[in-house]
Amino acid sequence: MKQGPLRLSRSKPRFLFWHALVCALLILGPGTGLTGSKVPDESAQKLRLLIATGGHEFEEDAFFKMFDTMAGISWTHVRFNQGAEEKLGLAAAREYDVALFYDMHQDPEPHRNSWLKVLEQGKATVFLHHALGSYVRWKGYGEIVGGRANFGKEVVEGVPNSSFKHDVNFRVHIADKEHPITRGLQDFDIFDETYDHFTVNTDVHVLLTVNHPDSGKVIAWTHKYRNSPIVYLQLGHGPSAYQNPNFRKLVERSLRWVASEMTSR
């Protein structure tokens, strides 16, 4: 018997469309859209990190272990008075993407002018904890960090004598819940050292605050010095802080954020 022309039911084209769509998604894989673009993967962003220390003792194994857990970040450690100064020049600065300072009680000479040239050109920079009290004889240092503490015998003009207290349990409050460094984080507790009576520049962007009698209120911020994105985190005295998952996340996100600010210029 002769058959008439083949007719597709109304549901057939719809079925073929959804079948093709599912196949496309399976080929592209999870984490992709219809354009085939991947969701950004932090671990894929390779960063070369320079860690500068000196002038303050700390538990090194526990501290550096923190960076070993950060996927996609390779780090080099230098000490002041043992080669760190040479890394703060224009030529050496090309060897790393982000500089992290965990130092204290430094003398600005002979590297101050070289470092200022690096910052003028632009270098992603993070300062941790006691780095707030470094370079007590250099007035301009507070402009770089976004604030300063004075733990030295020489009182910097306009900066009070700062205080500190070890082994304090306190609550950290997320001041900006939308910033890439703090997004998704909730207020958390930490066992750490507190600072009080330090200055915070009025033009910084506040990330974290604390309401505790032994602590200054603002303890973390971002800002920009010349062409360099800056983050300061006051947390981070010892292993109890290094092992705190929230602190680790803040440090890693700070490194990645300042790096991203450089690449987006």
N, C-alpha and C positions, 0 to 999 in steps of 0.2 A: 504494500500500500504506500502511495506517495505521501511523504510528509511535508508539511508546510514549513516555512522558515522558523528557525529556532528563536524562541522568545525567552529573554531573561526575566525572572520574576523581579519585583521591585526590591526584594530583600537581597538579591544576588550582588548588585553593585556595592551595596553597603557592606556586605560580608567581605568582598574583595578588598575594599578600602581599609577596613580594620585589620585584615590579615596582612596586608602590605605594611601597615604601620607597625604592627607587632614585630614583624620580621626586621624592619629597619632598626627598631629599638634594640632588638637582640644583637644585631650586628654591631651597632655603635657601642653597646655595653652600658653598664650602670654609670650614673654620674654624668650623662650626656644629655643634651637637648636635641631637638630636631635638626639643628645646624651642625651637630657633631662636635661642638665645643665642650671641653671637659670642665667640670667644676674645679676651681683652683685647689691644688694640693700643696699644703704648706711644706711637706717633706720634700717636694720636688724643687723648692727654691733654695738652691745651694748658696750658702753664705760662708765667707771667710772672715773669721772673728779674731781680733787681736784683744787679748786680756792683759791689761797693765795693772800691776800691783806694786806695793812697796810702802814702807813707812808705818805699817800696821800688821801685826801678826794675825793669822787666821788658820783655821783647820783646812789645810790645802786639799787633802784627799777628798773630803766630803764636798768641798766647794767645786772642784773641777769635775767631780763625778756628775754634778748637775748638768754640765754642758755635754758630757758624754752621752746623755740620754736624749739629746736634741737631734732628731734626724735631719740630715741635710746641712748640718753646721759643723765646719771644721775649725778648730781653734788653735791659736798659738799664744803661749804665755811669755810675757817679758816683765822684768822688774826694773823699777827706777834705780839708777846708779849701777845697773848691770845690763844696759842696752836699750831700755825702754825709750830713752830720750831720742835715740837715732830713728826709732820707728815713727816719730811724730814730725817727720819732714815730708816734703812733697813727693820725693822719689820713692821713699819707703811706703808711703800711704797708699800707693797703687797696689800693694801686695795684700791688702785686706779691704773688706767691704764695710765692716762695722768695728768701731773701737769701743771697748767696755773698760771703764776705770773703776777699780776697787782698791784705790790707793789712799794715802793720807800723808800729811806733813811733808809735802814736796817743796823744793826750791824751784822757782820758775826759770832760773838760768841753768844751762845756756840754751835751752830749747824753746823758750817762750815764743820768740818771733817766728820760728819755723812752724810751730804748732798753729799759731794764729793764721799763717798763710794757708795751712791745710783746711782750717775751719772756714776761712774766707772762700776758698774754692768749693768747699762742701764735703763734709764727711759725716756719715751716720754715726751718732755717738750716744752711748748709754752710761750713766753714772749710777753706782750702787752705794748705798749705806754711807760708810765713813768718808767716801770721796767728797761729800758735802763739806768736809772740814779740811780739805787739802789746800795748799798754796795760801797760807794765812797771811803772807806778806804781799800778796798780789791782789790789788783791789779789783782788777778786771775779771778775776776768776768767777765771781758771783754772777756776772753777766753771761758767762758761758753756760754755767750749770742751771741758772734760773733761780738761784738762792745760795745761801752759804751758812755754814756753822763756824764757830770760832772755838776750837778746842785747844788752841795754842796759848802760850803765855803772852804773846803780843796781841793786843786788842785791836782788831780792824775797825776803823772809823765807821760808825753806824751799825756795827754788828755786836750784839751782846755776847757775854761769856755764855757759851752753850753748856747745857747739862746733859747727862746721859744716865740710864739705869739699865743694868743687865737683868735678864731672866724675868721678863714681865709678860703675863698673859693679857692680851688685849684684843679688841674687836676692830677689824678693818672694815670701813664702809666704802662702797663703790660710789664715788661722786658723779661719775659720768658712765652710765650703763650702755651708752650707744657707741662709745669710742672703740675702734678695733682692738685695742689692747685689753679692754675690760668687758667687752660685749659678752653677755651670757654668764658672767661671773656674778655670784651672790656675795653679800657680806660674809666675812669669814674670821675665824679666830686664829691667832698665831702666838707662839712663845718666842719672844725676840727681845732685842734691845730697843729702848725708846730714846729719842732725842727731844730736847725742849730748848726754847730760847734760841731759835735760829731764824733767819730771814727767808722769806719767799717773795720773789719779785711779783709785782702786781700784774704783769702781762703773761704769766704762765697759764696753761690750761690744766685745771686740777682734775686728777684721776681718782685719788684715794684720800680719805680723811680718817681721823681717829678722834674719839672723844674720851680722853684719859688724862688724869691729872699729871702724869709724868711724861706726856707727849705733846709736841706741837700738833696743831690741828691738821694741817695739810702735809701729807707725807709722800705724795707722788704727783708728778706733773709732766707735761710735754711743753716744749716751746722751740723756738728757732733762734739760733745765733748765727748771724750773717747768712750763709747759705747752707748751714748745717742743722738738720733736725736733731733735737735733743730729747732724751727721756731721763728723768731722775726718779729712782725708787729708794725710799729711805730704809725699807726692810732689808734684812739679810746679814745678821751678825754671825750666826753659827749654824751648826748642823740642824738644829730644830727648825730653823728657817729654810735652809737649803733643801730639806726633805719635805717641806710643806708643799703639797701639789699646787695650791693657788699661787704661791710665790714663784714656783718653777714656771708656771704658765705665764705669769706676768713678765718674768725675765725673757722667756723665749718670744713672747708676742712683742715685747719692746724691741728686741733685736730685729725682728722681721718688719715691724712697723717703720722704724727709722730707715731701714734698707729700702723699703718700698717707697718712702718719701723721696729718697734720692733718685730712684729710677723713674719716678713719675714727673720729675721736673721738666 
